[in-house]
Amino acid sequence: MSQPHVEVYTKENCSYCEKAKDLLDSKGIEYEEYIVTGDEALFEEMVERAKGRKTAPEIFVDDELIGGYDDLSALEEAGELDAKLGLAETGDAAGAVAADGGDDVEHRRLVIAGSGIAGMTAAIYAGRANNDPLVIEGDEPGGQLTLTTDVENYPGFPEGISGPELINEMRAQAEKFGAEFENGIIETVDADDRPFRVELTNGDVYTADAIIAASGASARTLGVPGEDDLMGYGLSTCATCDGAFFRDEDMLVVGGGDAAMEEAHFLTKFADTVYLAHRREEFRAEDYWIDRIEKKVEDGDVEIMRNTELAEIHGSQADGVDHVTLLRHPDGHPKDKFDDPEFDGEVEVFDHDVGAVFYAIGHTPNTDYLEGTGVEMDDAGYLGVAGGFEGGQTATDVEGIFGAGDVVDFHYQQAITAGGMGSKAAMDADEWLENEADLTATGEAETAAGQADD
Ligand SMILES: Cc1cc2nc3c(=O)[nH]c(=O)nc-3n(C[C@H](O)[C@H](O)[C@H](O)COP(=O)(O)OP(=O)(O)OC[C@H]3O[C@@H](n4cnc5c(N)ncnc54)[C@H](O)[C@@H]3O)c2cc1C
């Protein structure tokens, strides 16, 4: 089959653009890249061809709009991308090979779910320990840190380092020690038999002696009216990715933790005014961030809306976000009060003009693929691990499955803590793999001794 004409509109410092290009590169696909940064005409061309979407990347195959990185990776997940790119006959045909491809099951000593800081660090340690790690990258190769421009608190970089650069260096380090990477998403883990059976959404299947779950957490959304229609058309969960597209607009950031503060602070580079809506009076963010935001408030760049919640986003895909409807009550949590028929007070409902909305309201752990394995999770889905003072701190209650990073730790959720836990998980897995071998040997020895006694 001949390769179709592939075009990718990108912008500078855009992690999703890099991910889209990486995915195409991994398939050996040639494409034309148009960088829209600083080129108004090219930007307008992209928006027109992308039917009003103002976010990069935008990918076209033979003039057909594929969409952004999420759309590209959704095609990959569905097993349809290769056919679209002229690499396979049809998606069905490709799927059929995988479906009856029992012979294609590959055995690995260690599979690592996730290529964020935790997975990368685990891969470095596991590679050095000769555990031959296979890293399944997931739908966000490189993890959350690829969404941020400046990381100033990762030790060893006094001038700071960009998130994507830090991740790229870690990946190179892991590859140097023999780690392999596969672009795919784990759909299920079967822990009933050993080795574990690991199935990917693209149909690939592995068996593994041990698994490190380092699958992090995904940005949360609110489910308010307008959200589905306007995501990618003025509504975003990543200020660093999309902020520059809404230069000189008023912008709304929703949230009250570190991420909301950081995103609001970052957006002051582009926004006319950044409005920060938080449903409570007090912020949950560190004092460091609150101080920085208060300075921005003094400078007139940020306006804080306390006890205020987003109720609806208005706009269209053609023209983007136009305004939002907000709820306010001095005692906080206005939406609960508004929705409560028993509530006898008055909730203020008002419209507010903004050109873009950014969610910064936390994350949901990516643990669906572990359901049914017996691994303990809390109500939110975060993994439970052994903890304690000795080795085995990252062990889940299913022997041979370990947890590391934000998928376990909803409290610290930092690059350095995720990395630290990744190293512990690799060492725990190494010890467990060694001990399993010892146990088998001991078991055999005991059996042999028992037989000799008989
Ligand atoms: C905007 C932003 C800025 C930040 N800035 C900083 C900072 O300055 N300093 C700092 O210390 N921290 C920062 N953080 C936090 C830091 O990025 C996280 O704590 C860290 O990335 C967590 O690493 P992780 O590996 O546990 O998870 P993640 O980074 O979330 O990575 C999870 C990985 O798992 C993969 N995955 C998910 N599901 C599956 C599946 N089913 N199968 C296979 N793989 C899967 C994903 O594709 C991804 O690769 C920031 C976070 C954000 C969002």
The ligand as a Gaussian input file, in Angstrom:
#p B3LYP/6-31G(d) Opt

LIG

0 1
 C        0.908000      20.756000      34.558000
 C        1.723000      19.963000      35.566000
 C        2.889000      20.502000      36.081000
 C        3.653000      19.791000      37.026000
 N        4.805000      20.337000      37.500000
 C        5.564000      19.647000      38.383000
 C        6.792000      20.190000      38.872000
 O        7.194000      21.310000      38.514000
 N        7.506000      19.462000      39.754000
 C        7.091000      18.234000      40.195000
 O        7.796000      17.609000      40.982000
 N        5.933000      17.703000      39.739000
 C        5.163000      18.366000      38.864000
 N        3.983000      17.837000      38.412000
 C        3.548000      16.544000      38.955000
 C        4.295000      15.397000      38.248000
 O        4.204000      15.576000      36.862000
 C        3.686000      14.072000      38.657000
 O        3.740000      13.934000      40.055000
 C        4.462000      12.918000      37.998000
 O        4.423000      13.061000      36.604000
 C        3.867000      11.574000      38.388000
 O        4.566000      10.600000      37.692000
 P        3.972000       9.154000      37.453000
 O        4.986000       8.433000      36.650000
 O        3.553000       8.561000      38.731000
 O        2.625000       9.358000      36.635000
 P        2.311000      10.095000      35.262000
 O        3.277000      11.169000      34.979000
 O        0.870000      10.442000      35.354000
 O        2.520000       8.957000      34.167000
 C        1.623000       7.887000      34.054000
 C        1.965000       7.053000      32.850000
 O        1.130000       5.905000      32.819000
 C        0.641000       5.701000      31.517000
 N       -0.599000       4.911000      31.576000
 C       -1.818000       5.278000      32.050000
 N       -2.703000       4.275000      31.906000
 C       -2.023000       3.255000      31.335000
 C       -2.388000       1.954000      30.914000
 N       -3.639000       1.492000      31.045000
 N       -1.434000       1.176000      30.337000
 C       -0.161000       1.634000      30.206000
 N        0.233000       2.856000      30.591000
 C       -0.690000       3.653000      31.141000
 C        0.486000       7.106000      30.960000
 O        0.489000       7.076000      29.544000
 C        1.759000       7.756000      31.514000
 O        2.843000       7.489000      30.680000
 C        3.208000      18.523000      37.463000
 C        2.040000      17.973000      36.930000
 C        1.297000      18.685000      35.989000
 C        0.038000      18.087000      35.411000

